[in-house]
Structure formats: structure tokens, C-alpha cells
Amino acid sequence: MVRIDMGLLTEVTPSPQQPTLDPECHYLEGDAADVADYLLALDAINFGSGWFPTLRKRSRGGRPLSGYFTVAWSFADHVRVAGPPVADWLRQVGTREIALILGQRADHELMNLYAQALRTLGAFLHGRRALDLVSECRGSAERLAGSLAQGMAMFCDRGFYKRAQIVPNDLALAGVARFSDLDRLTIFADNLVPHVLRCEGILVYEPTLAEHIDAGRPLPAGAAEREIRACAVHACELISQRTGIPARNLDTWLWNRGQERAYKERPRHRTKTVFY
């Protein structure tokens, strides 16, 4: 269904610039423990791209933001006022509350899933805070990701572990945790990075799949969307091996390119899933 154009792959020249987190859309100005709690909770609800076209989007500079930045910024503003999302609050958060925080309708399907994800995180933490998890994993990004995937079904994205891996990466980018094995992480396989690779001609979809996606029709969870993501992971590993740039940094470079209008105007695959 999907193949990698190896010729075009060798022409990719990614930016070596170190990735950063947007300090306006993310809560980064607090104590390290509070910032870590915010990022862990944000990554617990860092999914829903299949629903994003139906969200009320925030805007900046007169331009609508993506679904992710809408959620991240609204949640950051909540933390700036109400304090960090610690376990006691997470365990009891309801659909209406998270919808109000994010500026969305309470009857939106994604708000119920977000509330479930946050309550599950609260139960998993069992009174601990995000930096306690880092300490328990002894500075290993892989161990932290594995702990999250084993402890919470919504993080258990088998074969990809998109959100489980992005947690240590985000904590490191925020400067609140250090990991000795961070560069062993893969890209954080979603629907945007493969879309950028497809727009560049690196990922080539067979005609039936291409027509389905180009028509804007939802793609069911299953073989096709997993093959798209798997090929994106493999392509980025090959680019990383050739350039020496860690796959996690390639992910940020490609994801940021995907915010540009040219990429947004072309349909990408949309799958309703809790994994991305």
C-alpha cells in the first residue's frame, strides 16, 4: 500500500537546529515539577487528529492554530491560573470541566475521551508526580516510555508508542528532566509527519489509498494507517542514519513544516484513534 522512494530520500537535507517548545502555547515558566506535571498531562491528551477538523480552533496573529496547539495553549492557560494538574485533580476531572478548559463543546466525543485519559493518568500516578516517574526510571527515556505504555491502555500504541515516547522528549525539551538514551527514540508516528513525507514524494501511496485520503474520507484504524506510520518511521530512521540527526529531532522538523499552508491545504489521512 505504501512504498518509500529511496532516491528522493537521499536528497532530504533536514535542519540541524535543535527543537524547542513554544513558550506561549506551552506552560514552561513555572517550577520544574509543575512544568513536568503539565507536560505529562498534556501528552495524556495529545491525540485526536481524526477529530481536529471539528474543534473550535484558537488563533494567533489572525491565523487559526492546529488542533494540537489549540489544546496545548488552552490547557497551559488553565495551569497558569489553577496550578499544576496533580493526581488528585486528574482522578476526578469530568467531561464538562475539560471541555470548558479547552473551549470546546461538552458533547464533543473527544472531550469524553480526554476526560477518560486524564482520570486514567491520575489513577496511574497514585499520588506521584511526573518527576517521580523520571526518578523511578533512573534517567532512561525508554524505561519511562515503557512504564507509561504498560500502565495505561491509551498509551499502549503497540509498535509505535507515539505518546509514550513523546513524554520524555517533551520533558527534556522543557529542561526539566535529563535522559541518557533520548536519541534512541523514534519519530512520534502520527498522521502529519507521514503527510509531509508524502507531499515531498518520499512516501508513495498506491492509487486506491491515495484516492481515499485525497477525497478527505476517514481512514479506519488498521492495516493501511499502520503501514503509513510504519513507513514514516522507517524512512526517518534511514534519514537519521545518513545525517546523524536523531529521529526525534527529524520529527520536530517535519512536524513544524507540516504547519505551513501548502501542507495544510492537501488532505492527510484522518483516523479516529486515541494514539495520535
Stockholm file with secondary structure:
# STOCKHOLM 1.0

chainA/1-276         MVRIDMGLLTEVTPSPQQPTLDPECHYLEGDAADVADYLLALDAINFGSGWFPTLRKRSRGGRPLSGYFTVAWSFADHVRVAGPPVADWLRQVGTREIALILGQRADHELMNLYAQALRTLGAFLHGRRALDLVSECRGSAERLAGSLAQGMAMFCDRGFYKRAQIVPNDLALAGVARFSDLDRLTIFADNLVPHVLRCEGILVYEPTLAEHIDAGRPLPAGAAEREIRACAVHACELISQRTGIPARNLDTWLWNRGQERAYKERPRHRTKTVFY
#=GR chainA/1-276 SS CEEECHHHHTTCCCCCCCCCCCTTTSCCSSCHHHHHHHHHHHHHTCCCTTTGGGSCCCEETTEECCHHHHHHHHHHHHHHHHCCCCHHHHHHCCHHHHHHHHTCCTTCHHHHHHHHHHHHHHHHHTTCCHHHHHHHTTTCHHHHHHHHHHHCGGGCCTTTCHHHHHHHHHHHHTTSCCCTTGGGCCCCCCSHHHHHHHHTTSEEECHHHHHHHHTTCCCCTTHHHHHHHHHHHHHHHHHHHHHCCCHHHHHHHHHHHTTSHHHHTSCCCCCCCSCC
#=GC SS_cons         CEEECHHHHTTCCCCCCCCCCCTTTSCCSSCHHHHHHHHHHHHHTCCCTTTGGGSCCCEETTEECCHHHHHHHHHHHHHHHHCCCCHHHHHHCCHHHHHHHHTCCTTCHHHHHHHHHHHHHHHHHTTCCHHHHHHHTTTCHHHHHHHHHHHCGGGCCTTTCHHHHHHHHHHHHTTSCCCTTGGGCCCCCCSHHHHHHHHTTSEEECHHHHHHHHTTCCCCTTHHHHHHHHHHHHHHHHHHHHHCCCHHHHHHHHHHHTTSHHHHTSCCCCCCCSCC
//
